[in-house]
Amino acid sequence: MSGFLQNTFNGLVGGAFYALLALGLAVIFGMLRVVNFAHGAFYMLGAFGAYVLLAEAGVPFWAALVIMPLALGLLGMVLERAVIHRLTRLDPLYNFLLTFGLTLILQDLVKSRYGVQSSPYATPTELSGTVDFGLFDFPTYRVFILGFTVLLCVAVWWVLGRTRVGMVVRAATERPELTRAFGIDVGRWVTPVFGFGIALAGLAGVLAAPMRAVNPLMGADLIIVVFAVVVIGGLGSIFGSVAAGFGIGLIQAWGEAYLSDFPIVSQTVVFVVMAAVLLWRPAGLFGREEAPA
C-alpha cells in the first residue's frame, strides 16, 4: 500500500510539470492558434536562468522563482509582437516552423556558452528533508511542488472564471471566433496571453531545476509528452490541459512502477492513451467538437 501511495505522489508531482506546461500551451493555442514548439526551450531557459542567477550572482531560488517567469514572459511578449504576430494570418505551419527554429537557436546558444553537460542545482535549505505521511516519507521539495502547482492552477482558474478580464481571456482562448462576434477586441489580449503562457513554462523550469538535471536539452523530450497531454485534454481547453497533465503523470508513474519489466510499454503508454482518446473523441476529452462545414 505504501508503495502504491508513493508512486501516486510521484505521478502527481510529474503531472504538476505537465499541467503547468500544458496550461501555457493551451492558452497560447486557443488565443493565437499557434502550436508553440519553443515551449520546451523556454522551460529549459527557466531552469538555466535559475542556475545562472545562483552560480554567477548568488540569487537564491525564491528570487529566481519570481525573476525568471517575469523575464521570460516579457521576452515572449516581445517575440510575439516582433515575429509571431506577423505570421498568424498565414498557414499555422509557418509559425510551427518558426518556433521549431527558435527552439534550435535557443538550445545552441545555451550549449555554446555552458556545454551539454548537466549542471546541479541545490534544493533550497528550507525545503530539504522529508515529510512523514505515516505510511511513507516523501521529499519536502516534491510536496512543495505539488502544493504550489495546485494552488497556482486554482488561482488561474479563479481569475479566468471569476473576474471580467479573466472571463474575456478564457472566452477568447476557448471560443475566439464567437468572442469576436460579440464585438470584443481579441487582438489586444493576444500579446499578454502569449507572455503568460511563456511565463508558465519558465516557472515550471525554475521548479524543475532542483529536481532534474539542468541541461540545454531538458525540454526537448518533455515537450513531446506535453503536446500529447494537450491533445488528450483538448486543444485550447484550459481545464482539460490541467486535468490531462495530472492524469498522464499518474499513468506514467504507475507504468514505470508496475510495468518495469516491459519498458517499451511504460515508455509509450502516453501515446497509446492519446491514440485511444483521439479515436473516441477527436477533439480531446474536454475539447469542443467543431461543427461540420
C-alpha positions as CSV (number, residue, x, y, z in Angstrom):
1,M,0.0,0.0,0.0
2,S,2.8,2.4,0.9
3,G,4.5,1.7,-2.4
4,F,1.3,2.5,-4.4
5,L,0.8,5.8,-2.5
6,Q,4.4,6.8,-3.0
7,N,4.1,6.0,-6.8
8,T,0.9,8.0,-6.8
9,F,2.6,11.0,-5.2
10,N,5.5,10.8,-7.7
11,G,2.9,10.7,-10.5
12,L,1.2,13.8,-9.2
13,V,4.5,15.7,-9.0
14,G,5.4,14.7,-12.5
15,G,1.9,15.7,-13.6
16,A,2.4,19.1,-12.0
17,F,5.1,19.9,-14.5
18,Y,2.9,18.6,-17.4
19,A,-0.1,20.7,-16.1
20,L,1.9,23.9,-16.0
21,L,3.4,23.5,-19.4
22,A,0.1,22.2,-20.9
23,L,-1.8,25.1,-19.4
24,G,0.6,27.6,-21.1
25,L,0.4,25.7,-24.4
26,A,-3.4,25.6,-24.2
27,V,-3.9,29.4,-23.7
28,I,-1.4,30.2,-26.5
29,F,-3.0,27.8,-29.0
30,G,-6.5,28.8,-28.0
31,M,-5.8,32.5,-28.5
32,L,-3.4,32.5,-31.4
33,R,-4.0,29.1,-33.0
34,V,-0.2,28.8,-32.8
35,V,1.5,25.4,-31.9
36,N,4.4,26.8,-29.9
37,F,7.1,24.2,-30.3
38,A,9.5,26.5,-28.4
39,H,7.6,25.9,-25.2
40,G,10.2,23.3,-24.1
41,A,13.0,25.7,-24.8
42,F,11.5,28.3,-22.5
43,Y,11.1,25.6,-19.8
44,M,14.8,25.0,-20.2
45,L,15.6,28.7,-20.1
46,G,13.7,28.9,-16.8
47,A,15.8,26.2,-15.3
48,F,19.1,27.5,-16.7
49,G,18.3,31.1,-15.7
50,A,17.8,30.0,-12.1
51,Y,21.1,28.1,-12.3
52,V,23.0,31.1,-13.7
53,L,21.5,33.5,-11.3
54,L,22.6,31.4,-8.4
55,A,26.0,30.4,-9.7
56,E,27.1,33.8,-11.0
57,A,25.1,36.3,-9.0
58,G,24.2,34.4,-5.8
59,V,20.4,35.0,-6.4
60,P,18.5,32.3,-4.4
61,F,15.8,30.0,-5.6
62,W,12.9,32.1,-4.2
63,A,14.0,35.2,-6.1
64,A,14.6,33.2,-9.3
65,L,11.0,31.8,-8.9
66,V,9.8,35.4,-9.5
67,I,12.5,36.8,-11.7
68,M,12.6,34.1,-14.4
69,P,8.9,33.8,-15.2
70,L,8.6,37.6,-15.4
71,A,11.7,37.9,-17.6
72,L,10.7,35.1,-19.9
73,G,7.1,36.4,-20.0
74,L,8.4,39.8,-21.2
75,L,10.6,38.1,-23.7
76,G,7.7,36.1,-25.0
77,M,5.6,39.3,-25.4
78,V,8.4,40.9,-27.4
79,L,8.8,37.8,-29.7
80,E,5.0,37.7,-30.2
81,R,4.9,41.3,-31.4
82,A,8.1,41.1,-33.4
83,V,7.8,37.9,-35.3
84,I,4.9,35.6,-34.4
85,H,2.2,38.2,-34.8
86,R,3.3,38.7,-38.4
87,L,2.6,35.1,-39.3
88,T,-0.7,34.4,-37.6
89,R,-2.7,35.1,-40.7
90,L,-0.8,32.6,-42.7
91,D,-0.9,28.8,-42.6
92,P,-0.2,27.6,-39.0
93,L,2.7,25.6,-40.4
94,Y,4.7,28.8,-40.7
95,N,4.5,29.6,-37.0
96,F,5.2,25.9,-36.1
97,L,8.4,26.1,-38.2
98,L,9.3,29.4,-36.7
99,T,9.0,28.2,-33.2
100,F,10.9,25.0,-34.1
101,G,13.7,27.1,-35.5
102,L,13.6,29.3,-32.3
103,T,14.0,26.1,-30.2
104,L,17.1,25.1,-32.1
105,I,18.6,28.6,-31.8
106,L,18.0,28.8,-28.0
107,Q,19.4,25.4,-27.4
108,D,22.5,26.1,-29.4
109,L,23.1,29.4,-27.7
110,V,23.0,27.8,-24.3
111,K,25.1,24.8,-25.4
112,S,27.8,27.2,-26.9
113,R,28.0,29.0,-23.5
114,Y,27.6,26.2,-21.0
115,G,28.2,23.0,-22.9
116,V,26.0,20.0,-23.0
117,Q,26.8,18.6,-19.5
118,S,24.2,18.6,-16.8
119,S,24.6,21.1,-14.0
120,P,23.4,20.5,-10.4
121,Y,21.1,23.0,-8.7
122,A,20.8,22.7,-4.9
123,T,17.4,22.2,-3.3
124,P,16.5,25.3,-1.1
125,T,17.5,24.7,2.5
126,E,14.0,25.4,3.7
127,L,12.7,22.6,1.6
128,S,15.3,19.9,2.2
129,G,14.4,16.7,4.1
130,T,11.3,14.7,4.0
131,V,7.7,14.8,5.2
132,D,6.3,11.9,7.2
133,F,2.9,10.8,5.8
134,G,2.6,7.9,8.2
135,L,2.8,5.1,5.7
136,F,5.8,6.6,3.8
137,D,8.2,9.6,3.7
138,F,8.2,12.0,0.8
139,P,10.8,14.7,-0.1
140,T,9.7,18.1,1.2
141,Y,10.6,19.7,-2.1
142,R,8.3,17.5,-4.0
143,V,5.4,18.2,-1.6
144,F,6.1,21.9,-2.2
145,I,5.9,21.5,-6.0
146,L,2.6,19.6,-5.8
147,G,1.0,22.1,-3.4
148,F,2.4,25.1,-5.2
149,T,1.2,23.9,-8.6
150,V,-2.3,23.0,-7.3
151,L,-2.6,26.5,-5.7
152,L,-1.4,28.2,-8.9
153,C,-3.9,26.2,-11.1
154,V,-6.7,27.1,-8.7
155,A,-5.7,30.7,-8.7
156,V,-5.6,30.8,-12.6
157,W,-9.0,29.1,-12.7
158,W,-10.4,31.7,-10.3
159,V,-9.0,34.6,-12.3
160,L,-10.3,33.1,-15.5
161,G,-13.7,32.2,-14.1
162,R,-14.5,35.0,-11.6
163,T,-13.0,38.2,-13.0
164,R,-14.1,40.2,-16.0
165,V,-10.7,40.2,-17.6
166,G,-10.3,36.5,-16.9
167,M,-13.6,35.7,-18.5
168,V,-12.7,37.6,-21.6
169,V,-9.4,35.9,-21.9
170,R,-11.0,32.5,-21.3
171,A,-13.7,33.1,-23.9
172,A,-11.1,34.4,-26.4
173,T,-9.0,31.3,-25.6
174,E,-11.7,28.6,-25.9
175,R,-14.1,30.3,-28.4
176,P,-12.1,33.1,-30.2
177,E,-14.5,33.4,-33.2
178,L,-17.6,33.7,-31.0
179,T,-15.9,36.2,-28.8
180,R,-15.1,38.4,-31.8
181,A,-18.6,38.1,-33.0
182,F,-19.7,39.8,-29.7
183,G,-17.6,42.8,-30.6
184,I,-14.7,42.0,-28.1
185,D,-11.3,43.0,-29.3
186,V,-9.5,39.7,-29.0
187,G,-6.3,41.2,-30.5
188,R,-5.5,43.3,-27.5
189,W,-5.2,40.2,-25.4
190,V,-3.0,38.2,-27.7
191,T,0.4,39.5,-26.6
192,P,-0.2,39.4,-22.8
193,V,-1.7,35.9,-23.1
194,F,1.3,34.7,-25.1
195,G,3.6,36.2,-22.5
196,F,1.6,34.5,-19.7
197,G,1.9,31.1,-21.4
198,I,5.7,31.5,-21.7
199,A,5.9,32.7,-18.1
200,L,4.3,29.4,-17.0
201,A,6.9,27.4,-19.0
202,G,9.7,29.4,-17.3
203,L,8.1,28.9,-13.9
204,A,8.0,25.1,-14.5
205,G,11.6,25.2,-15.4
206,V,12.6,27.0,-12.2
207,L,10.7,24.4,-10.2
208,A,12.4,21.6,-12.1
209,A,15.9,22.9,-11.5
210,P,16.5,21.4,-8.0
211,M,14.8,18.1,-9.0
212,R,16.1,17.4,-12.5
213,A,19.4,17.8,-14.3
214,V,19.8,21.3,-15.7
215,N,21.0,20.9,-19.3
216,P,20.2,22.5,-22.7
217,L,18.2,19.5,-23.9
218,M,16.0,19.1,-20.8
219,G,12.9,20.5,-22.6
220,A,13.3,18.6,-25.9
221,D,12.0,15.2,-24.7
222,L,9.5,16.7,-22.3
223,I,7.7,18.9,-24.9
224,I,6.6,15.8,-27.0
225,V,4.8,14.4,-24.0
226,V,3.3,17.8,-23.2
227,F,1.9,18.1,-26.7
228,A,0.3,14.7,-26.2
229,V,-1.2,16.0,-22.9
230,V,-2.7,19.0,-24.6
231,V,-4.2,16.8,-27.4
232,I,-5.7,14.4,-24.8
233,G,-7.2,17.2,-22.7
234,G,-8.5,19.0,-25.8
235,L,-6.7,21.7,-27.8
236,G,-7.5,25.1,-26.3
237,S,-9.2,23.6,-23.2
238,I,-7.8,25.1,-20.1
239,F,-9.3,22.7,-17.6
240,G,-8.6,19.7,-19.9
241,S,-4.9,20.6,-20.1
242,V,-4.5,20.7,-16.4
243,A,-6.6,17.5,-15.8
244,A,-4.8,15.6,-18.5
245,G,-1.4,16.8,-17.2
246,F,-2.0,15.3,-13.7
247,G,-3.7,12.2,-15.3
248,I,-0.8,11.4,-17.6
249,G,1.7,12.0,-14.7
250,L,-0.1,9.3,-12.7
251,I,-0.3,6.9,-15.7
252,Q,3.4,7.3,-16.4
253,A,4.4,6.8,-12.7
254,W,2.2,3.6,-12.4
255,G,3.5,2.3,-15.7
256,E,7.2,2.8,-14.7
257,A,6.5,1.1,-11.3
258,Y,4.3,-1.8,-12.3
259,L,5.4,-2.4,-16.0
260,S,9.2,-2.0,-15.4
261,D,9.6,-5.5,-17.0
262,F,8.1,-4.1,-20.2
263,P,10.0,-0.8,-20.8
264,I,8.5,-0.3,-24.3
265,V,5.0,-0.4,-22.8
266,S,5.8,2.1,-20.0
267,Q,7.5,4.5,-22.4
268,T,4.8,4.5,-24.9
269,V,1.7,4.4,-22.7
270,V,1.1,8.1,-23.1
271,F,0.9,7.9,-26.8
272,V,-1.3,4.8,-26.6
273,V,-3.7,6.8,-24.4
274,M,-3.6,9.7,-26.9
275,A,-4.4,7.5,-29.8
276,A,-7.3,5.9,-27.9
277,V,-8.7,9.3,-26.9
278,L,-8.4,10.6,-30.5
279,L,-10.3,7.6,-31.8
280,W,-13.0,8.1,-29.3
281,R,-13.2,11.9,-29.2
282,P,-11.1,13.6,-31.9
283,A,-11.4,17.0,-30.1
284,G,-9.9,15.5,-26.9
285,L,-11.6,14.7,-23.6
286,F,-12.6,18.3,-22.8
287,G,-12.3,19.9,-26.3
288,R,-15.3,21.1,-28.3
289,E,-16.3,19.3,-31.4
290,E,-16.2,21.6,-34.4
291,A,-19.4,21.7,-36.4
292,P,-19.1,20.3,-39.9
293,A,-18.8,22.9,-42.7
